[in-house]
Amino acid sequence: LLPLLYLLVYIYVSYSFQKIAKKTNTANGWMAWIPIVNFFLMLKIAGKPYWWFILMLIPIVNIVIIIITLMEIAKKRNKPAWVGILMLVPIVNIFIPGYLAFSK
């Protein structure tokens, strides 16, 4: 049952990021479906350079980079930057991709 739940969450988050890419006019939204490559899509949506991916591999630094990236994605969707920070809150983080993808 748990692997099925993980699969459903993966599909939901991937589809949400694909929709976010489309709504922000970011090319290659299909990248949301490929693990690791989806970080490059997030950086592209946020308008950050791809070399930031290397920073995501460094412990503690990665938390800061991910927060900045998620805040920028929220801003690109015309939402307050703190919405991106909510992605760090367990349980709440399940709803944020859908909010950014499907809200006006």
Secondary structure, 3 states (H helix, E strand, C coil): CHHHHHHHHHHHHHHHHHHHHHHCCCCCHHHHHCCCHHHHHHHHHHCCCCCHHHHCCCCCHHHHHHHHHHHHHHHHCCCCCHHHHHHHCCCHHHHHHHHHHHCC
